[in-house]
Amino acid sequence: MLRRSVTTWTRLGLPYERARTLYGLGTMYQRKGVREKAVAALDEALTIFNDLGAKTDVGKVLARKDLLTA
């Protein structure tokens, strides 16, 4: 469901929603222990949030990524 949402937000040209969904996807992968996919989704979300200047969201992604290395 989340992967399909990423595709939909991309097609509709809604980068913020896409990044939030990628963050959720990364969180889901982290909880399932699928580290590589979690990092990929979070990295993509981080890039989009940085591009949009969404500082609060950047902070959330960085905090989530820190949990992956803890």
C-alpha positions as CSV (number, residue, x, y, z in Angstrom):
1,M,0.0,0.0,0.0
2,L,2.7,2.5,0.9
3,R,4.8,1.7,-2.2
4,R,1.7,2.3,-4.4
5,S,1.2,5.6,-2.6
6,V,4.7,6.7,-3.4
7,T,4.0,6.0,-7.1
8,T,0.7,8.0,-6.9
9,W,2.3,11.0,-5.2
10,T,5.0,11.0,-7.8
11,R,2.5,10.8,-10.7
12,L,0.5,13.7,-9.1
13,G,3.6,15.8,-8.6
14,L,3.2,16.1,-4.8
15,P,6.8,15.8,-3.5
16,Y,6.0,16.6,0.2
17,E,3.4,13.8,0.3
18,R,5.8,11.5,-1.5
19,A,8.5,12.2,1.1
20,R,6.2,11.7,4.0
21,T,5.1,8.3,2.6
22,L,8.8,7.4,2.0
23,Y,9.4,8.2,5.6
24,G,6.6,5.9,6.7
25,L,7.9,3.2,4.4
26,G,11.4,3.6,5.8
27,T,10.0,3.3,9.4
28,M,8.0,0.2,8.4
29,Y,11.1,-1.5,6.9
30,Q,13.1,-0.5,10.0
31,R,10.6,-2.2,12.3
32,K,10.7,-5.3,10.2
33,G,14.5,-5.4,10.3
34,V,15.0,-4.7,6.6
35,R,17.8,-2.2,7.1
36,E,18.9,-1.7,3.5
37,K,15.4,-0.8,2.3
38,A,14.8,1.4,5.3
39,V,18.0,3.3,4.6
40,A,17.0,3.7,0.9
41,A,13.5,5.0,1.7
42,L,14.8,7.4,4.4
43,D,17.6,8.7,2.2
44,E,15.1,9.5,-0.6
45,A,12.7,11.2,1.8
46,L,15.6,13.2,3.2
47,T,16.6,14.4,-0.2
48,I,13.1,15.6,-1.0
49,F,12.6,17.3,2.4
50,N,15.9,19.1,2.0
51,D,15.0,20.2,-1.5
52,L,11.7,21.5,-0.1
53,G,13.3,23.2,2.9
54,A,11.2,21.2,5.3
55,K,13.6,21.5,8.2
56,T,11.3,19.8,10.8
57,D,10.9,16.8,8.6
58,V,14.6,16.7,7.8
59,G,15.2,16.5,11.6
60,K,12.7,13.6,11.9
61,V,14.4,11.6,9.1
62,L,17.8,12.2,10.6
63,A,16.6,11.0,14.0
64,R,15.1,7.9,12.4
65,K,18.3,7.2,10.6
66,D,20.3,7.5,13.8
67,L,18.1,4.7,15.2
68,L,19.3,2.5,12.4
69,T,22.9,2.9,13.4
70,A,22.3,2.6,17.1
